[in-house]
Amino acid sequence: LRSLDRERQITVISRSPKDTQIFHGVNAIGRGKPLRQDKAFKSAKLYINGGGSLVQDVTSRRSLWYYLYTINLAKKMGSKVQMFGCGIGPIEYAGDIKLTTKVLNECVDAITLRDPDSVELLEGIGVTVPEIKLAADPVLSLGACTEEEAERFMEKSGLKGGDYICFGLREWKGMDEKAEDFADAAKYAYDFHKLTPVYLLINPEQDLAVAESVQKLSGVPGVILPKIESPELAIGVLSKMKLTVAMRLHCLLFAANGGTPIIGVSYDPKVSSFTEYIGGGKCLELESFSAEKLKKRIDGVLKSGEEESFAEKMSKVINAEHINIETAGKLLAEEDDKGEE
């Protein structure tokens, strides 16, 4: 947004408004402050809702209702509304589908999406009024930290030279049974491809126990990274990997942004949608996942030239990310012109 207008005032609705203000240098208000949100919407020319998969009812129906409420409120207060670089779905309940279609058709001006499956879902539930464009996840607009910063973090974490394969795993139903398969594949990558397993924790509270279990079961040297505080550092570190295998969407996003080939293991449609869109191939489905399937994919990705071809595919997807901010710029320009009139 600052690339469009450095002077424009930005306000963020945040779970941690003080941290958001300090870290990003923007105004911020708490999610639990409805009166302050009302006031912010009244003066806003554009409300951006995104990114991620906010419009879905699998994680929480209340979460879906909250985001639809903010979209409806922003429009009622006179603001333009953009859903920005987001994924849509799954939406399972008939009432939620009906409500989503109504709110998006009545209250949203433009929707930029991060994957083709989301485009198809919106068409399927009858969202036809807003302008809908296929773009890419906003994470792909972020740059990596400097090489020196990435190398310093890696060395401090115990990675002092060598080739690495990264695993981005998480707690999920069935993971107790699948941990041995991941461990077997990690051992295979170490024994046959000379890649040391590295475990990235996107959410340490949910990811640490799984990483520790897989590392212990593998029986080979490996490193569980401490929490990485910034996306830029994560991108820089993952750019140093030969390959990333992940269930976590953001682990795949950070790796892909850094040009590292990926293998997705899908526990949620958003993971498979992303990997296929960026040219990362079909995901391995967690339910039918096995060590032999993953070993075969590891062999395939590490063939000569695979890394270079993936980097080329990624450059095209990264170029599509600018559609998100171009759309925001167009909506803001329309409101600025209206104000001048």
C-alpha positions as CSV (number, residue, x, y, z in Angstrom):
1,L,0.0,0.0,0.0
2,R,2.9,2.4,0.7
3,S,4.2,1.7,-2.8
4,L,1.0,3.3,-4.0
5,D,0.9,6.2,-1.5
6,R,3.5,6.7,1.2
7,E,1.3,9.2,3.0
8,R,-1.9,7.2,3.2
9,Q,-3.0,6.3,6.7
10,I,-3.3,2.6,7.3
11,T,-5.2,1.0,10.2
12,V,-5.0,-2.7,11.0
13,I,-7.5,-4.8,13.1
14,S,-5.2,-6.9,15.1
15,R,-5.2,-9.5,17.9
16,S,-2.1,-7.8,19.2
17,P,-2.5,-4.1,18.3
18,K,0.5,-2.8,20.3
19,D,2.8,-5.3,18.6
20,T,1.4,-4.5,15.2
21,Q,1.9,-0.8,15.7
22,I,5.5,-1.2,16.8
23,F,6.6,-3.8,14.3
24,H,4.8,-2.4,11.2
25,G,4.5,1.3,11.9
26,V,0.7,1.5,11.3
27,N,-2.3,2.3,13.4
28,A,-3.9,-0.7,15.0
29,I,-7.1,-1.5,16.9
30,G,-8.1,-4.6,18.8
31,R,-10.4,-7.2,17.4
32,G,-12.5,-6.9,20.5
33,K,-13.1,-3.2,20.1
34,P,-16.3,-2.9,17.9
35,L,-16.9,0.8,18.5
36,R,-13.3,1.7,17.4
37,Q,-13.8,-0.6,14.4
38,D,-17.0,1.3,13.5
39,K,-15.1,4.6,13.6
40,A,-12.3,3.2,11.5
41,F,-14.7,1.9,8.8
42,K,-16.5,5.3,8.7
43,S,-13.3,7.1,7.7
44,A,-11.8,4.3,5.5
45,K,-11.8,4.4,1.7
46,L,-10.9,0.7,1.4
47,Y,-11.3,-2.3,3.7
48,I,-8.9,-5.1,2.9
49,N,-10.0,-8.6,4.1
50,G,-7.3,-11.2,3.8
51,G,-5.2,-13.1,3.1
52,G,-5.3,-16.7,4.1
53,S,-8.4,-18.9,4.1
54,L,-10.7,-16.6,6.2
55,V,-13.9,-17.6,4.4
56,Q,-14.3,-21.2,5.5
57,D,-16.2,-23.0,8.2
58,V,-14.1,-26.1,8.8
59,T,-11.8,-24.5,11.4
60,S,-14.6,-22.4,13.0
61,R,-18.1,-21.3,11.9
62,R,-17.8,-18.4,14.3
63,S,-14.6,-17.2,12.5
64,L,-16.5,-17.2,9.2
65,W,-19.3,-15.3,10.6
66,Y,-16.9,-12.7,12.1
67,Y,-15.2,-12.0,8.8
68,L,-18.4,-11.8,6.9
69,Y,-19.7,-9.4,9.6
70,T,-16.7,-7.1,9.1
71,I,-17.1,-7.1,5.4
72,N,-20.8,-6.2,5.8
73,L,-20.0,-3.5,8.3
74,A,-17.3,-1.9,6.2
75,K,-19.7,-1.7,3.2
76,K,-22.5,-0.3,5.3
77,M,-20.1,2.4,6.6
78,G,-19.3,3.4,3.0
79,S,-16.0,1.8,2.4
80,K,-14.9,-0.1,-0.7
81,V,-14.1,-3.8,0.1
82,Q,-11.5,-6.0,-1.4
83,M,-10.8,-9.6,-0.4
84,F,-7.0,-9.7,-1.0
85,G,-4.9,-12.6,-2.2
86,C,-7.1,-15.1,-0.3
87,G,-8.2,-18.7,-0.5
88,I,-11.9,-19.6,-0.2
89,G,-13.3,-22.7,1.5
90,P,-14.1,-25.3,2.4
91,I,-17.6,-24.1,3.3
92,E,-19.6,-27.2,4.4
93,Y,-22.8,-25.9,6.0
94,A,-25.7,-25.0,3.6
95,G,-26.5,-22.0,5.8
96,D,-22.9,-20.8,5.7
97,I,-22.8,-21.1,1.9
98,K,-26.0,-19.1,1.5
99,L,-24.7,-16.4,3.9
100,T,-21.3,-16.2,2.2
101,T,-22.9,-15.8,-1.3
102,K,-25.2,-13.1,-0.1
103,V,-22.5,-11.0,1.8
104,L,-19.9,-11.3,-1.0
105,N,-22.4,-10.4,-3.7
106,E,-23.8,-7.4,-1.8
107,C,-20.7,-6.1,0.0
108,V,-17.5,-6.9,-1.9
109,D,-16.2,-4.8,-4.8
110,A,-13.2,-7.0,-5.8
111,I,-11.7,-10.4,-4.9
112,T,-8.2,-11.4,-5.8
113,L,-7.5,-15.1,-5.2
114,R,-4.4,-17.2,-4.6
115,D,-5.4,-20.4,-6.4
116,P,-7.8,-21.6,-9.2
117,D,-9.8,-23.9,-6.9
118,S,-11.0,-20.8,-5.0
119,V,-12.1,-19.2,-8.3
120,E,-14.1,-22.4,-9.1
121,L,-15.7,-22.5,-5.6
122,L,-16.9,-18.9,-5.8
123,E,-18.4,-19.7,-9.2
124,G,-20.0,-22.8,-7.9
125,I,-21.8,-21.0,-5.0
126,G,-23.0,-18.2,-7.2
127,V,-20.7,-15.3,-6.3
128,T,-20.9,-13.3,-9.5
129,V,-21.2,-9.6,-8.6
130,P,-17.6,-8.7,-7.4
131,E,-14.7,-8.5,-9.9
132,I,-12.9,-11.8,-9.4
133,K,-9.2,-12.2,-10.4
134,L,-6.7,-15.0,-10.0
135,A,-3.5,-13.6,-8.5
136,A,-1.2,-15.3,-5.9
137,D,-0.6,-15.4,-2.2
138,P,0.7,-12.1,-0.7
139,V,3.5,-14.0,1.0
140,L,5.1,-14.3,-2.5
141,S,5.6,-10.5,-2.5
142,L,7.9,-10.7,0.4
143,G,11.7,-10.7,-0.1
144,A,14.2,-12.9,1.7
145,C,16.6,-11.6,4.4
146,T,20.2,-11.1,3.5
147,E,22.3,-14.2,3.0
148,E,24.4,-13.2,6.0
149,E,21.3,-13.1,8.2
150,A,20.2,-16.6,7.0
151,E,23.6,-18.1,7.4
152,R,24.1,-16.6,10.9
153,F,20.7,-18.0,12.0
154,M,21.5,-21.4,10.5
155,E,24.9,-21.6,12.1
156,K,23.5,-20.6,15.5
157,S,20.9,-23.3,15.1
158,G,23.6,-26.0,14.4
159,L,23.6,-26.0,10.6
160,K,27.3,-25.4,9.7
161,G,27.5,-26.5,6.1
162,G,26.1,-29.3,4.1
163,D,22.9,-30.1,2.2
164,Y,19.5,-30.1,3.8
165,I,16.0,-31.3,3.4
166,C,13.4,-29.3,5.3
167,F,10.2,-30.8,6.9
168,G,7.3,-28.6,7.9
169,L,5.0,-30.9,9.8
170,R,2.1,-30.3,12.2
171,E,-0.2,-32.1,14.6
172,W,-3.2,-33.6,12.8
173,K,-5.5,-36.5,13.0
174,G,-3.6,-39.7,11.9
175,M,-0.1,-38.2,12.5
176,D,0.7,-40.7,15.2
177,E,0.6,-43.4,12.5
178,K,2.3,-41.4,9.8
179,A,5.2,-40.2,11.9
180,E,7.1,-43.5,11.2
181,D,6.6,-42.9,7.4
182,F,8.0,-39.4,7.6
183,A,10.9,-40.7,9.7
184,D,11.6,-43.4,7.2
185,A,11.7,-40.9,4.3
186,A,14.0,-38.6,6.3
187,K,16.4,-41.5,6.9
188,Y,16.3,-42.3,3.2
189,A,17.0,-38.7,2.2
190,Y,20.0,-38.7,4.6
191,D,21.4,-42.2,3.6
192,F,20.9,-42.0,-0.2
193,H,20.8,-38.3,-1.0
194,K,23.2,-37.1,1.8
195,L,20.6,-34.5,2.9
196,T,20.4,-33.7,6.6
197,P,16.8,-33.4,7.9
198,V,15.8,-29.9,9.2
199,Y,12.5,-29.3,10.9
200,L,10.8,-25.9,10.6
201,L,8.2,-25.0,13.3
202,I,5.5,-22.6,11.9
203,N,3.5,-23.0,15.1
204,P,5.8,-24.4,17.8
205,E,3.0,-25.3,20.1
206,Q,1.4,-27.6,17.5
207,D,4.5,-28.6,15.6
208,L,7.3,-29.3,18.1
209,A,6.1,-32.7,19.4
210,V,5.6,-34.0,15.8
211,A,9.1,-32.8,14.8
212,E,10.7,-34.4,17.8
213,S,8.9,-37.7,17.2
214,V,9.9,-37.9,13.5
215,Q,13.5,-36.9,14.3
216,K,13.8,-39.5,17.0
217,L,12.3,-42.3,14.9
218,S,14.5,-41.5,11.9
219,G,17.7,-42.4,13.8
220,V,19.8,-40.0,11.7
221,P,21.3,-36.6,12.5
222,G,18.9,-33.7,12.2
223,V,18.1,-30.3,13.5
224,I,14.9,-28.8,14.9
225,L,15.1,-25.1,14.2
226,P,14.1,-22.6,16.9
227,K,11.1,-20.4,16.2
228,I,11.8,-18.1,13.2
229,E,10.5,-14.6,14.0
230,S,10.0,-13.1,10.6
231,P,8.8,-14.3,7.2
232,E,11.9,-12.8,5.5
233,L,14.2,-14.9,7.7
234,A,12.1,-18.0,7.0
235,I,12.3,-17.4,3.2
236,G,16.1,-16.8,3.5
237,V,16.7,-20.0,5.5
238,L,14.4,-22.2,3.3
239,S,16.2,-20.9,0.2
240,K,19.3,-22.8,1.5
241,M,17.4,-26.1,1.4
242,K,17.7,-28.6,-1.5
243,L,14.0,-29.6,-1.0
244,T,11.1,-28.9,1.4
245,V,8.5,-31.4,2.4
246,A,5.6,-29.8,4.2
247,M,2.0,-30.1,5.5
248,R,2.1,-26.5,6.6
249,L,1.0,-24.1,3.8
250,H,3.2,-21.3,5.0
251,C,6.3,-23.5,5.0
252,L,5.5,-24.4,1.4
253,L,4.9,-20.7,0.6
254,F,8.2,-19.6,2.2
255,A,10.2,-22.3,0.4
256,A,8.6,-21.6,-2.9
257,N,9.3,-17.9,-2.5
258,G,12.9,-18.8,-2.0
259,G,13.0,-20.9,-5.2
260,T,13.3,-24.2,-3.3
261,P,11.4,-27.2,-4.8
262,I,8.5,-28.5,-2.7
263,I,6.6,-31.6,-2.0
264,G,3.2,-30.9,-0.3
265,V,1.5,-33.4,2.0
266,S,-2.2,-32.3,2.1
267,Y,-4.4,-32.4,5.1
268,D,-6.5,-29.6,3.7
269,P,-7.6,-28.6,0.2
270,K,-5.7,-25.3,0.5
271,V,-2.4,-27.1,0.5
272,S,-3.1,-29.1,-2.7
273,S,-4.6,-26.1,-4.4
274,F,-1.5,-24.0,-3.8
275,T,1.1,-26.7,-4.8
276,E,-0.6,-27.5,-8.0
277,Y,-1.1,-23.8,-9.0
278,I,2.6,-23.0,-8.5
279,G,3.8,-26.0,-10.4
280,G,4.8,-28.1,-7.4
281,G,2.9,-31.1,-8.6
282,K,0.1,-33.0,-7.0
283,C,0.2,-33.3,-3.2
284,L,0.6,-36.5,-1.4
285,E,-2.7,-36.9,0.5
286,L,-2.1,-37.5,4.3
287,E,-4.7,-40.2,4.5
288,S,-3.0,-42.4,1.9
289,F,0.5,-41.1,2.6
290,S,3.4,-43.7,2.9
291,A,7.1,-43.6,3.1
292,E,7.5,-45.3,-0.2
293,K,5.4,-42.6,-2.0
294,L,7.4,-39.8,-0.4
295,K,10.8,-41.5,-1.3
296,K,9.7,-41.8,-4.9
297,R,8.7,-38.1,-5.0
298,I,12.0,-37.1,-3.4
299,D,13.9,-39.1,-6.0
300,G,11.9,-37.4,-8.8
301,V,12.3,-33.8,-7.5
302,L,16.1,-34.2,-7.0
303,K,16.7,-35.3,-10.6
304,S,19.1,-33.1,-12.5
305,G,17.5,-29.8,-13.6
306,E,14.3,-30.1,-11.4
307,E,15.4,-27.2,-9.1
308,E,16.0,-24.9,-12.0
309,S,12.7,-25.6,-13.7
310,F,10.8,-25.1,-10.5
311,A,12.5,-21.7,-10.0
312,E,11.3,-20.7,-13.5
313,K,7.7,-21.7,-12.7
314,M,7.8,-19.8,-9.5
315,S,8.9,-16.6,-11.2
316,K,5.6,-16.6,-13.2
317,V,3.5,-17.1,-10.2
318,I,5.3,-14.4,-8.2
319,N,4.7,-12.0,-11.1
320,A,1.0,-12.6,-10.7
321,E,1.0,-11.4,-7.1
322,H,1.1,-7.8,-8.2
323,I,-2.6,-8.2,-9.3
324,N,-3.5,-8.0,-5.6
325,I,-2.1,-4.5,-5.0
326,E,-3.0,-3.3,-8.5
327,T,-6.6,-4.1,-7.7
328,A,-6.4,-2.2,-4.3
329,G,-4.8,0.7,-6.2
330,K,-7.7,0.8,-8.6
331,L,-10.3,0.8,-5.8
332,L,-8.5,3.6,-3.9
333,A,-8.2,5.7,-7.1
334,E,-11.9,5.4,-7.7
335,E,-12.6,6.7,-4.1
336,D,-10.0,9.4,-4.4
337,D,-11.6,10.6,-7.6
338,K,-15.0,10.6,-6.0
339,G,-13.7,12.7,-3.1
340,E,-12.4,15.3,-5.6
341,E,-15.8,15.5,-7.3
